[in-house]
Amino acid sequence: MSNTERNPLREILRRHFFIFDRSLTIILGLILLLGCLAVSSAAMNFPGRFEGHLRNIFAGIFVMWAVATIPPQKLMRFAVPVYMVGLALLVGVAAFGLIKNGARRWINIGFIIQPSEIMKLALPLTLAWFFQKREGMIRWTDFLVAGVLLALPVGLIMRQPDLGTAILVSTAGFFVIFLAGLSWRLIIGLGVTGLASLPLVWSLMHDYQRNRIMTLLDPTSDPLGKGFHIIQSTIAIGSGGLFGKGWLNGTQSHLEFIPERTTDFIFAVFSEEFGLLGNGVLLVLYLLLIGRGLIIAANAPTLFSRLLAGSLTLSIFTYAFVNMGMVSGILPVVGVPLPFVSYGGTAFVTLSLCIGILMSIHRNRKLVQT
């Protein structure tokens, strides 16, 4: 009698609960631990914020587990319906969405929702499904159709305006198109066209978007206004030195010089308290996370799984790169959180969904496409 027959309960637990990829789990656990240290320090003057962060972590773990139990071929069935619903909601936002702080990004459908968040996953899912259906016979016209599928939601998100989410959604879609075999000749051509259109893009940008770019070039031009974020965050990063000031000892954050210190600018708090050494550890963990995701993508059994895993992994890289870049003063300030470190429910759940999908693809890697 086999062990499985003698221990049916253990087999049930193994199939439905012990499904997390061990490498991803360890790496993610270490990042979450560093995130908890940073948020607990940054949230000292925000009662309940750290407890909220822990609730977000538990919610994210549950979502991760739930998605990891769903085979990729079942996820593929939801791709087009979710994309169409998300697109319809974005049109609804443009027509009669709620306005907060000068931006129209939300819609009330019985409860308030931000449809652009749906597109962070719906777009790569749909594009991966699209290329899966054309596997072995992908033509240049297919890339044109994929470009239209990408441009529709990104254009609606830019109109809200929401530059940060537009960047994340567009890069997630572009990664799928690139991994599907987009030629370098076309990529270079698009890059040259993009550079040539910069004057037009500049004229179409909102004033606050132009100000962010100008502030990036010279934050001292308005040190108490638009340049305050970048100046204070770079001071915090530099003051951390090699080993940092120690946990809970960051002066820039505790004296409230760093704005949004539990969310978008959490990296400045972390850098001040843990220094260059701590930053190095965090960067290595992100590289390991991205490397593991790319390995899962390379070993995926279907084109859909490979494209989706590669896109989601590189999207996590985009989150980390953009956040660290804007906090360090090398990129304009946009609303992009630091993955699994920043406080925030919606972004945390979205990123947990990404990891859950990666684990699902890894779990079903031995499936043979029929």
C-alpha positions in Angstrom: 0.0 0.0 0.0 1.4 3.4 -1.0 1.9 6.3 1.3 -0.8 8.2 -0.5 -3.3 5.5 0.0 -2.4 5.2 3.7 -2.4 9.0 4.2 -5.3 10.5 2.1 -5.4 13.5 4.4 -1.8 14.3 3.8 -2.4 14.1 0.0 -5.3 16.5 0.2 -3.3 18.9 2.2 -0.4 18.6 -0.2 -2.7 19.3 -3.2 -4.6 22.2 -1.8 -2.5 23.9 0.8 1.2 23.1 0.4 1.2 24.5 -3.1 3.6 27.5 -2.8 6.8 27.4 -4.7 9.5 27.1 -2.0 12.0 29.5 -3.5 9.4 32.2 -4.2 8.0 31.8 -0.7 11.3 32.2 1.0 12.3 35.2 -1.1 8.9 36.9 -0.7 8.9 36.2 3.0 12.2 38.0 3.4 11.0 41.0 1.4 7.8 41.1 3.5 9.9 41.0 6.7 12.0 44.0 5.6 8.8 45.7 4.5 7.2 45.2 8.0 10.4 46.7 9.6 10.2 49.8 7.3 6.4 50.3 7.7 6.4 49.9 11.5 9.0 52.6 11.7 7.4 55.0 9.2 4.0 54.5 10.7 4.9 55.4 14.3 2.8 58.6 14.0 -0.1 56.8 12.2 -2.1 54.8 14.7 -3.4 51.6 13.1 -1.3 51.9 9.9 1.0 49.0 10.8 -1.9 46.8 11.8 -3.5 47.6 8.5 -0.3 46.6 6.7 -0.4 43.2 8.5 -4.0 42.8 7.4 -3.0 43.6 3.8 -0.3 40.9 4.0 -2.7 38.2 5.3 -5.2 39.2 2.6 -2.5 39.1 0.0 -1.4 35.6 1.1 -5.0 34.3 0.9 -5.4 35.8 -2.6 -2.0 34.3 -3.6 -3.1 30.9 -2.3 -6.5 31.0 -4.0 -5.0 32.0 -7.4 -2.2 29.4 -7.1 -4.9 26.6 -7.0 -6.3 27.7 -10.3 -4.7 26.0 -13.4 -3.4 28.5 -16.0 -5.8 27.0 -18.7 -8.7 28.1 -16.5 -7.2 31.5 -16.0 -7.1 31.8 -19.8 -10.8 31.5 -20.0 -11.3 34.6 -17.9 -8.9 36.7 -20.0 -11.3 38.3 -22.6 -14.3 38.7 -20.3 -12.2 40.5 -17.6 -10.6 42.7 -20.3 -14.0 43.6 -21.7 -15.4 44.4 -18.3 -12.4 46.5 -17.4 -12.6 48.4 -20.7 -16.3 49.1 -20.2 -15.6 50.3 -16.7 -12.8 52.6 -18.0 -15.3 54.1 -20.5 -17.7 54.5 -17.6 -15.1 56.4 -15.6 -14.5 58.7 -18.6 -18.3 59.4 -18.9 -19.4 59.7 -15.3 -16.6 58.7 -12.9 -16.0 60.2 -9.5 -13.5 63.1 -9.3 -11.0 63.2 -6.4 -8.1 65.6 -6.2 -8.7 66.7 -9.8 -8.5 63.2 -11.3 -11.4 61.1 -12.5 -10.2 57.5 -11.7 -13.1 55.9 -9.8 -16.6 54.8 -10.5 -19.5 53.8 -8.2 -21.2 50.6 -9.3 -22.7 49.9 -5.9 -19.3 50.2 -4.4 -16.4 52.4 -5.5 -13.8 50.8 -7.7 -10.7 51.9 -9.7 -11.0 50.1 -13.0 -7.4 50.9 -14.1 -6.2 48.4 -11.4 -8.1 45.6 -13.2 -6.1 46.3 -16.4 -2.8 45.6 -14.7 -3.7 41.9 -14.9 -6.5 41.9 -17.5 -4.3 43.3 -20.3 -1.4 40.8 -20.0 -3.9 37.9 -19.6 -5.7 39.0 -22.8 -2.6 39.5 -24.9 -1.1 36.2 -23.7 -4.4 34.5 -24.7 -4.4 36.4 -28.1 -0.9 35.1 -29.0 -1.6 31.6 -27.6 -4.5 31.3 -30.2 -2.0 32.3 -33.0 0.9 30.1 -31.8 3.1 29.0 -34.7 1.5 31.5 -37.2 2.1 34.9 -35.6 2.2 37.6 -38.3 3.1 41.3 -38.1 -0.6 42.1 -38.3 -1.1 40.3 -35.0 1.3 42.6 -33.4 -0.7 45.5 -34.8 -3.9 44.1 -33.3 -2.1 43.6 -30.0 -1.0 47.2 -30.1 -4.6 48.3 -30.4 -5.6 46.1 -27.5 -2.9 47.8 -25.4 -3.6 51.3 -26.6 -7.3 51.3 -25.8 -7.0 51.0 -22.0 -3.8 52.9 -21.7 -5.3 55.9 -23.6 -8.4 55.9 -21.3 -6.1 55.7 -18.2 -3.9 58.6 -19.4 -7.1 60.6 -19.9 -8.1 60.3 -16.2 -5.1 61.3 -15.8 -3.1 58.6 -14.0 0.5 58.5 -15.4 1.8 56.0 -12.8 -0.9 53.4 -13.6 -0.7 54.0 -17.3 3.1 53.3 -17.2 2.5 50.0 -15.3 -0.4 48.8 -17.6 1.5 49.8 -20.8 4.7 48.0 -19.7 2.8 44.9 -18.7 1.2 44.7 -22.1 4.4 45.6 -24.0 6.3 42.8 -22.2 3.8 40.3 -23.5 4.2 41.7 -27.1 8.0 41.7 -26.8 8.2 38.2 -25.5 5.8 37.0 -28.3 8.5 37.8 -30.8 8.3 41.5 -31.6 11.3 42.3 -33.8 14.1 44.6 -32.6 13.9 46.5 -35.9 10.3 47.4 -35.1 11.2 48.2 -31.5 13.9 50.6 -32.6 11.5 52.2 -35.1 8.9 52.7 -32.4 11.6 54.2 -30.2 12.7 56.7 -32.8 9.1 57.6 -33.5 8.5 58.1 -29.8 11.5 60.4 -29.5 10.4 62.4 -32.5 6.9 62.8 -31.0 8.1 64.2 -27.7 7.3 67.8 -28.6 3.7 66.7 -29.3 3.5 64.6 -26.2 4.8 67.6 -24.1 2.1 69.8 -25.5 -0.6 67.2 -24.6 0.7 66.7 -21.1 -1.1 68.2 -18.1 0.5 71.0 -16.2 1.2 68.8 -13.1 3.0 66.2 -15.4 5.2 68.9 -16.9 6.0 70.2 -13.4 7.1 66.8 -12.3 9.6 66.6 -15.2 10.9 70.1 -14.6 11.2 69.4 -10.9 13.2 66.2 -11.7 15.6 68.3 -13.7 16.0 71.0 -11.0 14.2 70.2 -7.7 15.8 73.2 -6.0 13.8 75.6 -8.2 10.9 75.0 -5.8 12.4 73.5 -2.7 9.3 74.1 -0.5 6.8 73.1 -3.1 7.0 70.7 -6.0 10.7 69.8 -5.3 10.1 69.1 -1.6 9.5 65.3 -2.1 12.6 64.6 -4.1 14.9 66.8 -2.0 13.8 65.3 1.3 13.9 61.7 0.0 17.4 62.1 -1.4 18.6 63.7 1.8 17.2 60.6 3.7 18.9 58.2 1.4 22.2 60.0 1.6 22.1 60.4 5.4 21.8 56.6 5.8 25.4 56.1 4.8 26.8 52.6 4.6 25.1 51.0 7.6 22.2 53.3 8.2 21.0 55.1 11.4 19.3 52.0 12.8 15.8 50.7 12.9 13.4 53.4 14.4 16.2 56.0 14.4 15.5 57.7 11.1 15.3 61.5 11.7 14.0 62.5 8.3 10.9 60.2 8.6 10.2 60.7 12.3 10.5 64.4 12.1 8.0 64.2 9.2 10.2 65.6 6.5 9.4 62.7 4.1 5.9 62.9 2.7 3.9 59.7 1.9 6.5 57.8 3.9 4.5 54.7 4.4 3.5 54.3 0.8 5.3 55.7 -2.3 8.4 57.0 -0.3 8.9 54.0 2.0 12.2 53.3 0.2 13.6 56.6 1.6 12.7 55.5 5.2 14.3 52.1 4.6 17.5 53.6 3.1 17.9 56.1 6.0 17.6 53.4 8.7 19.4 50.5 7.0 21.8 52.3 4.7 23.6 51.1 1.6 24.0 47.7 3.0 20.3 47.3 3.6 19.5 48.6 0.2 21.9 46.0 -1.3 20.1 43.2 0.5 16.7 44.4 -0.7 18.0 44.7 -4.3 19.4 41.2 -4.2 16.1 39.9 -2.9 14.2 41.6 -5.8 16.7 40.2 -8.3 16.2 36.7 -6.9 12.5 37.2 -7.1 12.6 38.4 -10.7 15.1 35.6 -11.6 12.9 32.9 -10.1 9.9 34.3 -12.0 11.8 34.2 -15.3 12.9 30.6 -14.6 9.2 29.7 -14.1 8.4 31.5 -17.4 11.1 29.6 -19.2 9.9 26.2 -17.9 6.2 26.9 -18.5 4.5 24.3 -20.8 2.4 26.6 -23.0 3.0 29.9 -24.9 0.2 31.5 -22.8 1.9 30.5 -19.5 5.3 31.7 -20.7 4.1 35.0 -21.9 2.0 35.6 -18.8 4.7 34.6 -16.4 7.4 36.7 -18.1 5.1 39.7 -18.3 4.1 39.6 -14.6 7.7 39.1 -13.5 8.9 42.0 -15.5 6.0 44.1 -14.3 7.2 43.5 -10.7 10.6 44.6 -11.9 9.0 47.8 -13.3 7.3 48.5 -10.0 10.6 48.3 -8.1 12.6 50.2 -10.7 10.2 53.1 -11.1 9.7 53.4 -7.3 13.4 53.4 -6.4 14.1 55.6 -9.4 11.6 58.3 -8.4 12.6 58.2 -4.7 16.3 58.5 -5.7 15.6 61.5 -7.9 16.4 59.8 -11.3 12.8 59.5 -12.5 9.7 61.8 -12.2 7.5 61.3 -9.1 4.6 59.0 -10.0 2.3 57.0 -7.8 4.0 53.6 -7.9 4.5 51.6 -4.7 7.6 49.5 -3.8 6.5 45.9 -4.2 5.6 44.1 -1.0 7.2 46.9 1.1 4.9 49.9 0.7 1.6 50.1 2.6 -1.4 49.8 0.5 -4.2 47.4 0.0 -5.1 47.5 -3.7 -1.5 47.4 -5.0 -0.6 44.7 -2.5 -3.5 42.5 -3.6 -2.6 43.1 -7.3 1.0 42.1 -6.7 -0.1 39.0 -4.7 -2.2 38.0 -7.6 0.9 38.2 -9.8 2.8 35.9 -7.5 -0.2 33.5 -7.2 -0.3 33.2 -11.0 3.4 32.5 -11.1 3.0 29.8 -8.5 0.0 28.3 -10.5 2.2 28.2 -13.6 5.0 26.5 -11.7 2.7 24.0 -10.1 1.3 23.0 -13.5 4.6 23.1 -15.4 4.5 19.4 -16.2 1.3 19.7 -18.2 1.7 19.1 -21.9 -0.2 21.3 -24.3 -2.7 19.4 -26.4 
